[in-house]
Amino acid sequence: MGTVYFVNGFIEAGKTTFIKELISRESFRIEGKTLLIMCEEGELEYDERKLEKTNTVLEIIEDEEDFNEDTLTLLEKKHRPVRVIVEFNGMWDRKNLSFPWYWEDIMEVAVFDATTFKLYADNMRSLLAEQVRKAELVIFNRADKVRDKLALYARNIKAINISAGFAFTGKDGDIILDPDENLPYDISDDELFLDDIGFAVMSMDAHERIEKYEGKTVHFTAGVFKTKEDDDIQFVAGRHILTCCDLDMSFAGFLCAYHKAYELKKDEWVNVTGIMKVIYDDNLEREIPICRVIDIEKIATPNNQVIKLI
């Protein structure tokens, strides 16, 4: 079995349009049959002639309980496809799905209508969170109508799935969202004074675009987290974050090097001034950001311990 493309999202988000464009591309064509499994019917329908032309066979699963390992295995044995595309029903629970054991290469795509994203985020948080938790690509359609909200939506997605990639589309084609656009601070400054939102955004962004923060002086408030009580020279500065689309809190922060870390206790709160550096972590086998502390001040526990990215 080749790649399984698992496309999730709420109704009228643009899943069918995405799949129709995908199977129509010359670069997507392969030798052999494609099995398309549709789990809901939206406004758009698939053209039987185009499906036949691209050697794609359509099967429909109408009930959530029928989307299971046994049904998927039977459909695969019936058609013997070289790959599978699933248009999942966004109202069905993604969390506990099981797939045939030989479906090893599953690429998940989450598709949203940018104009209704906040509505679903406010009212169906757990379903939305599960749609993006394992997605390799998150697509926002109709993004040109809410361009000023895109950076916020992207940050909320990153808080759940930091490795997700993005595509923003509008009526005139793709919209390229500048990663520096709408940041809660000016990344061109050598010194960053971070409020709560700024700390949450930077701690996520610094792990993804590490080179952007090399050598910058930062000021922030965070809690002290330690994996070892006897760690004398380093600690983790972090905050818990609640996003608009996740009931569970995530954690954002980074390692701090401080020669008097032994004076700090777990769960204390501090104001930190430091310089961001890049080091290679042997355990993670990659470069990570680290804050070399210049000055630190212990403070009382703040009233708002959790940062809300809403």
Backbone hydrogen bonds in HBPLUS format (Angstrom, degrees):
<---DONOR---> <-ACCEPTOR-->    atom                        ^
c    i                          cat <-CA-CA->   ^        H-A-AA   ^      H-
h    n   atom  resd res      DA  || num        DHA   H-A  angle D-A-AA Bond
n    s   type  num  typ     dist DA aas  dist angle  dist       angle   num
A0002-GLY N   A0082-VAL O   2.88 MM  80  5.47 137.0  2.07 127.8 141.5     1
A0084-VAL N   A0003-THR O   3.38 MM  81  6.78 156.9  2.43 139.9 146.3     2
A0004-VAL N   A0105-ASP O   2.79 MM 101  6.11 161.3  1.82 162.6 167.9     3
A0107-MET N   A0004-VAL O   2.79 MM 103  6.07 158.6  1.83 159.3 166.8     4
A0005-TYR N   A0084-VAL O   2.81 MM  79  6.24 159.6  1.85 159.4 160.3     5
A0086-VAL N   A0005-TYR O   2.76 MM  81  6.11 168.8  1.77 163.3 165.0     6
A0006-PHE N   A0107-MET O   2.83 MM 101  5.99 160.8  1.87 148.9 155.4     7
A0109-VAL N   A0006-PHE O   2.85 MM 103  6.13 161.0  1.89 154.3 155.1     8
A0007-VAL N   A0086-VAL O   2.81 MM  79  5.85 166.7  1.83 164.8 167.9     9
A0088-PHE N   A0007-VAL O   2.89 MM  81  5.97 153.5  1.96 157.3 165.8    10
A0008-ASN N   A0109-VAL O   2.79 MM 101  6.16 166.2  1.81 168.5 171.9    11
A0111-VAL N   A0008-ASN O   2.87 MM 103  6.21 157.6  1.91 153.9 160.2    12
A0013-ALA N   A0010-PHE O   3.17 MM   3  5.69 136.1  2.37 140.9 137.5    13
A0018-PHE N   A0014-GLY O   3.03 MM   4  6.19 158.3  2.08 147.0 153.0    14
A0019-ILE N   A0015-LYS O   2.96 MM   4  6.26 160.8  2.00 154.1 158.9    15
A0020-LYS N   A0016-THR O   2.85 MM   4  6.03 164.0  1.87 155.9 160.5    16
A0021-GLU N   A0017-THR O   3.02 MM   4  6.16 160.1  2.06 148.6 153.4    17
A0022-LEU N   A0018-PHE O   2.96 MM   4  6.09 147.5  2.06 140.4 150.3    18
A0023-ILE N   A0019-ILE O   2.97 MM   4  6.21 169.3  1.98 161.8 160.6    19
A0025-ARG N   A0022-LEU O   3.26 MM   3  5.61 154.5  2.33 107.7 114.6    20
A0028-PHE N   A0025-ARG O   3.10 MM   3  5.28 148.6  2.20 101.6 111.0    21
A0029-ARG N   A0026-GLU O   3.18 MM   3  5.41 155.7  2.25 106.9 114.1    22
A0082-VAL N   A0033-LYS O   2.83 MM  49  5.73 160.2  1.87 154.4 157.0    23
A0034-THR N   A0055-ASN O   2.98 MM  21  6.33 160.8  2.02 153.4 158.4    24
A0057-VAL N   A0034-THR O   2.90 MM  23  6.33 157.8  1.95 166.5 174.0    25
A0035-LEU N   A0083-ARG O   3.09 MM  48  6.46 169.5  2.10 152.2 153.4    26
A0085-ILE N   A0035-LEU O   2.79 MM  50  6.19 160.1  1.82 158.0 161.4    27
A0036-LEU N   A0057-VAL O   2.83 MM  21  5.95 177.4  1.83 164.0 164.9    28
A0059-GLU N   A0036-LEU O   2.87 MM  23  6.22 159.4  1.91 165.9 168.8    29
A0037-ILE N   A0085-ILE O   2.77 MM  48  6.16 165.7  1.79 166.6 171.4    30
A0087-GLU N   A0037-ILE O   2.76 MM  50  6.08 170.6  1.77 165.4 168.3    31
A0038-MET N   A0059-GLU O   2.86 MM  21  6.28 164.2  1.89 163.7 166.6    32
A0061-ILE N   A0038-MET O   2.98 MM  23  6.27 160.6  2.02 153.6 159.1    33
A0039-CYS N   A0087-GLU O   2.92 MM  48  5.97 145.9  2.04 164.7 166.7    34
A0050-LYS N   A0047-ASP O   3.09 MM   3  5.35 118.0  2.50 101.7 116.3    35
A0051-LEU N   A0047-ASP O   2.94 MM   4  6.26 154.9  2.01 154.6 162.7    36
A0052-GLU N   A0048-GLU O   2.91 MM   4  6.12 158.7  1.96 147.0 152.6    37
A0053-LYS N   A0049-ARG O   2.90 MM   4  6.10 153.1  1.97 142.2 150.0    38
A0054-THR N   A0050-LYS O   3.04 MM   4  6.21 145.3  2.16 142.0 149.6    39
A0056-THR N   A0051-LEU O   2.76 MM   5  4.84 169.1  1.77 150.3 150.6    40
A0055-ASN N   A0052-GLU O   3.12 MM   3  4.95 161.2  2.16 103.5 107.1    41
A0066-ASP N   A0063-ASP O   2.98 MM   3  5.44 147.2  2.09 110.6 120.7    42
A0067-PHE N   A0064-GLU O   3.06 MM   3  5.46 158.0  2.11 110.6 117.5    43
A0068-ASN N   A0066-ASP O   3.01 MM   2  5.58 120.4  2.38 108.4  91.8    44
A0072-LEU N   A0068-ASN O   3.05 MM   4  6.24 171.2  2.06 160.2 162.9    45
A0073-THR N   A0069-GLU O   2.98 MM   4  6.03 152.0  2.06 142.6 150.4    46
A0074-LEU N   A0070-ASP O   3.01 MM   4  6.26 156.3  2.07 148.1 154.1    47
A0075-LEU N   A0071-THR O   2.99 MM   4  6.28 159.6  2.03 153.1 158.2    48
A0076-GLU N   A0072-LEU O   3.00 MM   4  6.15 153.1  2.07 143.1 150.6    49
A0077-LYS N   A0073-THR O   2.96 MM   4  6.17 157.0  2.01 148.7 154.6    50
A0078-LYS N   A0074-LEU O   2.92 MM   4  6.06 143.9  2.05 142.2 152.5    51
A0079-HIS N   A0075-LEU O   3.18 MM   4  6.34 156.2  2.24 147.4 151.0    52
A0080-ARG N   A0076-GLU O   2.76 MM   4  5.36 147.1  1.87 144.7 153.9    53
A0092-TRP N   A0089-ASN O   2.92 MM   3  5.52 165.0  1.94 121.3 126.2    54
A0097-LEU N   A0094-ARG O   3.29 MM   3  5.61 168.9  2.30 121.4 120.0    55
A0103-TRP N   A0100-PRO O   2.93 MM   3  5.53 166.9  1.95 123.1 126.7    56
A0136-GLU N   A0108-GLU O   2.88 MM  28  5.69 154.8  1.94 143.2 146.7    57
A0110-ALA N   A0137-LEU O   2.97 MM  27  6.43 161.1  2.00 158.6 163.9    58
A0139-ILE N   A0110-ALA O   2.79 MM  29  6.21 165.0  1.82 165.1 169.8    59
A0112-PHE N   A0139-ILE O   2.80 MM  27  6.11 160.1  1.83 165.4 172.4    60
A0141-ASN N   A0112-PHE O   2.79 MM  29  6.12 169.5  1.80 170.5 168.5    61
A0116-THR N   A0113-ASP O   3.02 MM   3  5.58 153.0  2.10 116.4 124.1    62
A0114-ALA N   A0141-ASN O   2.85 MM  27  5.73 166.5  1.87 155.6 159.7    63
A0120-TYR N   A0116-THR O   3.17 MM   4  6.52 162.2  2.21 159.7 162.9    64
A0121-ALA N   A0117-PHE O   2.83 MM   4  6.03 155.5  1.89 150.4 158.8    65
A0122-ASP N   A0118-LYS O   2.83 MM   4  5.94 149.9  1.92 147.7 153.8    66
A0123-ASN N   A0119-LEU O   3.17 MM   4  6.28 144.6  2.30 139.1 148.2    67
A0124-MET N   A0120-TYR O   2.66 MM   4  5.16 151.9  1.73 148.3 151.9    68
A0128-LEU N   A0124-MET O   3.04 MM   4  6.22 167.2  2.06 160.1 164.2    69
A0129-ALA N   A0125-ARG O   2.85 MM   4  6.00 161.4  1.89 154.0 159.4    70
A0130-GLU N   A0126-SER O   3.15 MM   4  6.31 155.3  2.21 143.2 148.7    71
A0131-GLN N   A0127-LEU O   3.17 MM   4  6.43 136.8  2.36 139.6 151.0    72
A0131-GLN N   A0128-LEU O   3.06 MM   3  5.10 128.2  2.34  95.9 110.1    73
A0132-VAL N   A0129-ALA O   3.26 MM   3  5.50 134.8  2.48  99.5 110.3    74
A0133-ARG N   A0129-ALA O   3.01 MM   4  5.97 131.2  2.26 145.3 158.8    75
A0135-ALA N   A0132-VAL O   3.23 MM   3  4.90 156.7  2.29  97.6 104.6    76
A0165-GLY N   A0136-GLU O   2.96 MM  29  6.01 162.6  1.99 129.9 135.5    77
A0138-VAL N   A0165-GLY O   2.81 MM  27  6.08 152.2  1.89 146.3 154.1    78
A0167-ALA N   A0138-VAL O   3.02 MM  29  6.40 138.9  2.20 154.5 153.7    79
A0140-PHE N   A0167-ALA O   2.89 MM  27  6.30 163.4  1.91 165.4 170.9    80
A0169-THR N   A0140-PHE O   2.91 MM  29  6.23 170.0  1.92 160.9 163.6    81
A0145-LYS N   A0142-ARG O   3.33 MM   3  6.00 162.6  2.36 114.1 118.6    82
A0143-ALA N   A0169-THR O   2.86 MM  26  5.63 156.6  1.91 158.5 153.5    83
A0146-VAL N   A0143-ALA O   3.21 MM   3  5.56 153.3  2.29 108.7 115.8    84
A0149-LYS N   A0146-VAL O   2.87 MM   3  5.52 160.8  1.90 122.5 129.1    85
A0150-LEU N   A0147-ARG O   3.28 MM   3  5.42 156.4  2.34 106.4 113.0    86
A0153-TYR N   A0149-LYS O   3.02 MM   4  6.31 161.5  2.05 156.9 162.6    87
A0154-ALA N   A0150-LEU O   2.85 MM   4  6.04 160.5  1.89 154.1 159.4    88
A0155-ARG N   A0151-ALA O   3.00 MM   4  6.20 153.2  2.07 144.1 150.9    89
A0156-ASN N   A0152-LEU O   3.07 MM   4  6.36 153.8  2.14 148.4 155.1    90
A0157-ILE N   A0153-TYR O   3.05 MM   4  6.36 154.7  2.12 148.1 154.8    91
A0158-LYS N   A0154-ALA O   2.90 MM   4  6.13 160.9  1.94 150.4 155.9    92
A0159-ALA N   A0155-ARG O   3.01 MM   4  6.21 140.6  2.16 142.0 151.7    93
A0160-ILE N   A0157-ILE O   2.98 MM   3  5.38 142.7  2.12 107.8 118.5    94
A0161-ASN N   A0157-ILE O   2.83 MM   4  6.05 167.1  1.85 158.4 162.9    95
A0164-ALA N   A0161-ASN O   3.21 MM   3  5.70 169.8  2.22 117.5 120.5    96
A0175-ILE N   A0168-PHE O   2.56 MM   7  5.16 174.4  1.56 157.5 156.1    97
A0170-GLY N   A0173-GLY O   2.83 MM   3  5.27 162.6  1.86 142.1 147.9    98
A0173-GLY N   A0170-GLY O   3.10 MM   3  5.27 163.4  2.13 115.3 115.5    99
A0181-GLU N   A0178-ASP O   2.79 MM   3  5.11 156.1  1.85 115.1 123.4   100
A0189-ASP N   A0186-ASP O   2.99 MM   3  5.74 166.1  2.01 122.9 127.4   101
A0217-THR N   A0190-ASP O   2.96 MM  27  6.32 157.4  2.01 164.1 163.1   102
A0192-LEU N   A0217-THR O   2.77 MM  25  6.21 162.2  1.81 164.2 167.8   103
A0219-HIS N   A0192-LEU O   2.94 MM  27  6.32 140.3  2.10 165.5 170.9   104
A0194-LEU N   A0219-HIS O   2.95 MM  25  5.89 162.6  1.98 159.5 162.9   105
A0199-PHE N   A0195-ASP O   2.83 MM   4  6.07 154.3  1.90 156.5 162.5   106
A0200-ALA N   A0196-ASP O   3.09 MM   4  6.39 162.9  2.12 150.8 154.9   107
A0201-VAL N   A0197-ILE O   2.94 MM   4  6.16 168.6  1.95 157.5 160.2   108
A0202-MET N   A0198-GLY O   2.89 MM   4  5.93 165.6  1.91 148.2 153.0   109
A0203-SER N   A0199-PHE O   2.92 MM   4  5.93 163.6  1.94 150.0 154.7   110
A0204-MET N   A0200-ALA O   3.36 MM   4  6.53 144.5  2.50 139.1 146.8   111
A0205-ASP N   A0201-VAL O   2.86 MM   4  6.00 169.3  1.87 156.1 159.8   112
A0206-ALA N   A0202-MET O   2.70 MM   4  5.59 161.2  1.73 153.6 157.4   113
A0208-GLU N   A0205-ASP O   3.02 MM   3  5.15 133.4  2.24  99.1 112.3   114
A0209-ARG N   A0205-ASP O   2.73 MM   4  5.85 164.0  1.76 165.4 169.7   115
A0212-LYS N   A0209-ARG O   3.05 MM   3  5.82 151.1  2.13 122.7 130.0   116
A0213-TYR N   A0210-ILE O   3.23 MM   3  5.90 158.5  2.28 116.8 122.0   117
A0216-LYS N   A0213-TYR O   3.17 MM   3  5.57 170.6  2.18 133.2 133.5   118
A0215-GLY N   A0276-MET O   2.73 MM  61  5.26 158.9  1.77 155.6 153.7   119
A0276-MET N   A0216-LYS O   2.91 MM  60  5.49 165.8  1.93 154.8 157.1   120
A0218-VAL N   A0274-GLY O   2.81 MM  56  5.50 161.9  1.85 155.5 161.7   121
A0274-GLY N   A0218-VAL O   3.03 MM  56  5.50 156.7  2.09 150.5 157.5   122
A0220-PHE N   A0272-VAL O   3.03 MM  52  5.45 154.4  2.09 147.9 155.7   123
A0272-VAL N   A0220-PHE O   2.81 MM  52  5.45 171.1  1.82 167.7 170.6   124
A0222-ALA N   A0270-VAL O   3.09 MM  48  5.78 160.5  2.13 160.4 166.4   125
A0270-VAL N   A0222-ALA O   3.00 MM  48  5.78 166.8  2.02 168.2 172.1   126
A0223-GLY N   A0238-GLY O   3.03 MM  15  5.41 165.0  2.05 152.5 152.4   127
A0238-GLY N   A0223-GLY O   3.10 MM  15  5.41 160.5  2.14 142.8 148.9   128
A0224-VAL N   A0268-GLU O   2.79 MM  44  5.35 147.0  1.89 161.8 165.7   129
A0267-ASP N   A0224-VAL O   2.82 MM  43  5.11 169.1  1.83 153.3 150.0   130
A0225-PHE N   A0236-VAL O   2.85 MM  11  4.98 151.7  1.93 154.0 159.9   131
A0236-VAL N   A0225-PHE O   2.87 MM  11  4.98 167.4  1.89 163.9 161.8   132
A0231-ASP N   A0228-LYS O   3.14 MM   3  5.37 159.4  2.18 116.9 115.9   133
A0258-TYR N   A0233-ILE O   2.91 MM  25  5.16 158.6  1.95 127.7 133.8   134
A0235-PHE N   A0256-CYS O   3.03 MM  21  5.37 152.8  2.11 146.1 154.5   135
A0256-CYS N   A0235-PHE O   2.72 MM  21  5.37 157.6  1.76 174.7 177.0   136
A0237-ALA N   A0254-PHE O   3.07 MM  17  5.74 159.3  2.11 166.3 159.7   137
A0254-PHE N   A0237-ALA O   3.09 MM  17  5.74 146.2  2.21 151.4 157.3   138
A0239-ARG N   A0252-ALA O   2.86 MM  13  5.56 154.6  1.93 160.2 168.6   139
A0252-ALA N   A0239-ARG O   2.96 MM  13  5.56 168.6  1.98 166.5 170.4   140
A0307-ILE N   A0240-HIS O   2.92 MM  67  6.30 163.3  1.95 163.7 161.5   141
A0241-ILE N   A0250-SER O   2.76 MM   9  5.19 164.3  1.78 147.2 151.0   142
A0250-SER N   A0241-ILE O   2.93 MM   9  5.19 156.4  1.98 152.2 153.3   143
A0242-LEU N   A0307-ILE O   2.81 MM  65  6.18 162.3  1.84 159.9 164.8   144
A0309-LEU N   A0242-LEU O   2.88 MM  67  6.15 152.8  1.95 150.7 159.8   145
A0291-CYS N   A0255-LEU O   2.90 MM  36  6.32 165.7  1.92 154.0 157.7   146
A0257-ALA N   A0291-CYS O   2.82 MM  34  6.13 155.5  1.88 146.0 153.8   147
A0293-VAL N   A0257-ALA O   3.00 MM  36  6.01 159.3  2.04 157.2 163.8   148
A0261-ALA N   A0258-TYR O   3.10 MM   3  5.30 143.3  2.24 125.1 119.6   149
A0263-GLU N   A0260-LYS O   2.93 MM   3  5.68 164.8  1.95 121.9 126.8   150
A0264-LEU N   A0261-ALA O   3.01 MM   3  5.37 159.1  2.06 111.4 118.1   151
A0268-GLU N   A0265-LYS O   3.12 MM   3  5.74 154.9  2.19 139.9 138.7   152
A0299-ILE N   A0269-TRP O   2.89 MM  30  5.53 169.0  1.91 141.7 141.9   153
A0271-ASN N   A0297-GLU O   2.77 MM  26  5.06 156.3  1.82 147.4 155.1   154
A0297-GLU N   A0271-ASN O   2.93 MM  26  5.06 149.0  2.02 144.8 152.7   155
A0273-THR N   A0295-ASP O   2.93 MM  22  5.13 158.9  1.97 158.8 154.4   156
A0294-ILE N   A0273-THR O   2.77 MM  21  5.61 166.7  1.79 145.6 149.8   157
A0295-ASP N   A0273-THR O   3.12 MM  22  5.13 164.9  2.14 140.7 142.7   158
A0275-ILE N   A0292-ARG O   3.01 MM  17  5.22 156.3  2.07 133.9 137.8   159
A0292-ARG N   A0275-ILE O   2.89 MM  17  5.22 171.7  1.90 149.6 146.8   160
A0277-LYS N   A0290-ILE O   2.75 MM  13  5.26 162.3  1.78 161.1 167.3   161
A0290-ILE N   A0277-LYS O   2.85 MM  13  5.26 154.2  1.92 151.1 153.4   162
A0279-ILE N   A0288-ILE O   3.05 MM   9  5.63 168.4  2.06 164.1 165.9   163
A0288-ILE N   A0279-ILE O   2.80 MM   9  5.63 157.1  1.85 162.3 170.2   164
A0281-ASP N   A0286-ARG O   2.90 MM   5  5.64 172.7  1.90 150.7 150.4   165
A0285-GLU N   A0281-ASP O   2.71 MM   4  5.56 128.6  1.98 141.5 156.9   166
